[in-house]
């Protein structure tokens, strides 16, 4: 089996020595080539090249941003045509993700442990046993995402966190909580909801304040604690949506508390939830912060979301 390991050398939870251990472990099972990212977006090109070369497996070492880039590289590649023209998920290399970031939502969502040595051991076992699963993806305009997207408040919070990290701050749950409070109380136009959700053949849902989209559950983690706005979201179904109609203090606090409960089921007059949705569009009369898989992508006034079933094979 031929494989490519795409390494983000800035991954927060690994060192050069641990990367060497990982490479040796993988080479015990596969014919491995190691490629390092040099800039944001480079992993897209590396994954696209690997697929064009016809390798069997692409392994990522990094956080969710690295995984997202590799997935986008694979999904936009042109792999060699194989006999019988099998489904695209069978023609593309399989994906394995070694957690190396601060949160690693995707790796944990496919059942891997949080720590990279244990996750690597499970991946090696999966390779020996031929154990994999096919997962669906989300598509936001022309970019794929694996587990979540956000339009509004949560994306603005991620932007704040990224700015803090560029100044040397460490990504911790407390940093996220402070960023949430600062964005909510001091930087959000909470009185004038501006987002409209449009679905084919359905009435539009207007005056939404912020929207969370999930391709699986959980949405994210605070340390070891799952945060679950849409607990029924699944890689095997369409997209799930939770939108808040208002960002009033009382109703928002109640909804966030429901996210964090042991049996989350957010409800209320200010909550809109959609389950297993194939397609919808978000439109705003003013620019909104936008994120995919925890990466801030700037501001948008319109984004079209589509569910892409059975898109990619993942070693698990």
N, C-alpha and C positions, 0 to 999 in steps of 0.2 A: 504493500500500500504506500503510495506517494503522498506526502503531506507537506504543507507549508505552515510554519509558525510565524504569526504576525505579532511582533512585540512592540508595545508602547514603552520605551525606555524610561518614561516618567511615571509609570504605574506606581501608585502610592504604597502598596503593601508588599512589594518584592524588591530584591537587591540583585546586583550582578551575580553574586554567588548563588542565590536561589534560582535565578534564570538558568545558570549552568546545570544545576541539579535537574530542573525541569527538562532541559534539552536532552540530557543523558537518558532520563526516564522515557521520554517519547521515542528516542532513537532505538530503544529496546523493542519497540513494537512497529515502527514505521520508518520508511526512508524519508528523512526529514531535511527540509531546507528552512533556514531561519532568516527572516527579513524584518528590519527595524523601521518603524515610522520616524520620519524626520520633521513633520509639520502636521498641523490639523488638516484632515482630509486625505492624507497620504495613504491611510489604510484602505480607502476606497480603491485606489489604483492598484495597490498590492494584491488585494483580493480578486480584482478583475483580471489581473495578469495570471494569478494562480488558476482561476477557472479556465482561462483561455489555454493554459498549458495542459489541462486535462488531469490535474491532480485529484486525488480521491477525498482529501480532507484538508480543511483550513482550521487551524487552531489559533485562538486569540489569547494573548496575555495582556490584560489591561482592564480598564473599567467598562462601564456601559457605553461610553462614547466610542471606544475602540470597537466594541461589538457592533454598534450601529453602523459605523463606517464599513466594516467588513461585510455586513449583511447587504448594504447598499452596493458594494462592489460586486458581490456574488449575483445579486438580483438584476444587475444591469450588464452582466457579462454575456459573452457569446461562447458558451462551452462547445467543444467539438461535438458534432452530431454523432449519435450512436445508433446502432442497428435497431430498427423498429420504432425509432423516434419516441422514447418513453417520456412520461411527464417531466416537466422542467425540474421538479424537486429531485428526480432520479438522475438527471443529467448534470446537475450542479454538484460541486464538492459538498460533502457533509460539513457541518460546523461543530466545533467543540470549543468551549469557553472556559479558560482557566481564570478564576477571579483574581484581579490585581488592582482593582480600584477601591474606592472608599465604601461603596454601597453594594454594587454587583447584583442588581435586581434581576437581570435576565438569567444569570447563572443560577441563582437561587430559585427562580421560578421554574426552571427545568429540573430541579431536584438535586442540584449540586451543593455540597457544603460551602460555608462561607470562606473557609481558609483554603489557600491554594494547594498545600500538600495533600489534604484529604480529597479535594476536588480532582486533582491530577490522578490520584489513585483510582477514583471512581471512573474517570474518563478512560484510563488504561484498561480497566476491567470491561468497560463498555466496548472498547475496540476488540478485545479478545473474544467477547461473547457475541459481537455483532449487534449490540444493543443500541437502538436509536429510535427517535420518534419524529414525525413530521409535524411542524407547527405552522399555523397561519401567521400572517403579518398584517400590519396596518400600512396604508399608503396615504401620505398627506401631500397633495399635489403630486410632485414627482419624486418624493423622498420616502423611503420605507422606514418603519419603526417597529421595534420588537415588543415593547410592553406598554408604553404610555406616550401621550401627547397632552399638551396643555395650551389653552388660549385664554390669556388674562392673568389672574392673580398668581397662580402657581408658577407660570413662566417668568413673571416679573421677579418672583422670589429667587428662582434659579439664577437669573441675571445678577441679582445682588450677591448671591453666594459666589458666583464665578468672579465677580469684581473683587470680592474679599480674598479669594484664593490667589488671584494674580498679585495681590499685595503681600502674599506670604502667609495668610491665615490657613489653618488646617481645617479641612472639612469635617465637622462634627455635628451631632444632633443639636447642640446648643447654638452653633452658628446658624443652622437652618431656622431654629425657633426665633432667634433674634431677628433674622432677616424677614420672617413672616410677620412679626409684630411691627417692624418698621415700615414694611411695604403696606400692610393693611391700614395702619393708623395714619401714616404720614404721606403716602405716595399714591393712594388709590382714589379714583373718583367713584366713591361708593354710592353716590346719590343718583347717578345717571347711567343705569345699565344700557349698554350699547350693542350687545351681540344678538344676532338672529340666527337660529338654527333652522335650516331648510332641508326637507326630505322629499324625495319623489313621491307624488301622490298623497302627501300629508299636509295639513295646515302648518304654517311656519310657527315656530316658538320664538316670540320676540321678547325684548327687554331682559336679556340674560346678562348677569354681571361677570361670570367666569365659567369656564367649561373644562372638565377633565375627561380625557378619553383613555380607555384602557383596552389593551389587546389580551391581557391576562391579569390575574390577581396574584399578589397584591400590587398596588400602585407604586409603593416605595416602602422603605423601612426607616424607622428611627432606631438605630442600633439593631437589636434583635426583634424589635416589635414591628409587626406588620401594620401598614396603614392601608385601609381597604375601603375606598369610596364605592367601588363596584365589585363586591365579593364574588359575584357569579361570572365575572369575565373569564374567558378561557381561550387558550391558543386554538381550540377546536371549534370555536364559534366566531361570529362576527364581532364588531366593536361594541363596547359598552360605554355609555355616556352618563356623567353626572354634571348637571349645571345648577348653579345657584342664581335665583332670580334677583336676589338682593344680597348685599353684604352688610346687613345690619348686625350689630354686635351680638344681640341675644340669639338670633336665629343661626348666625354663622358659628358661634360658640357651640350651640347644640349640635349642629351638623358635624363639626370637627370632632366633638366628643363621640358621636356615633361612628365616625371613621375608625377611631382608636379602640372601640369596644371589642371584647372577645368574640362577640357575634354581631358584626357590623351589618346594619340594614338601614342606611340613611333615608329618612322620610321627613315630610313636612311641606307646608304650603310654599316654601321658598325653594324646594328641591324638585328638579326635573331629572328623571332617570330613564334611560333607554337601554334595552338589553338586546344583544345579538343583532346589531344593526349593520346592514350591508353597505350603505352609502348615505352621506349627508354632507352639507356644506355649512360652514360658519362664516357669517358676514358681519362686519362691524362698521358703524359710521365714523369711527376714529381708530387709529392704529392700536393693535393689541399685542402685548408680548406673546411670543410663540416659542414652544419648546418641543423637542422630540427626544424620548429616552433620556431625559435629564440634561440635554444640551440646549442652551439658549440659542435661537436662530434669528433673533431680531424681531421686528414688529411687522405684522400683516393686517390687512383689512379684510381678506377673504382667504379661506383655505378649504379645499375639498378633500374629504376623508373617504377612503374606500377600504373595505376588508378584502384581503388576498388569502383565500383558503389554501391550506396544504402547500405552503410556498417553499419550505426549506427543511432538510433533514438535520437533526441535531443529535449528537452523541450524548447520552444521558445515563 
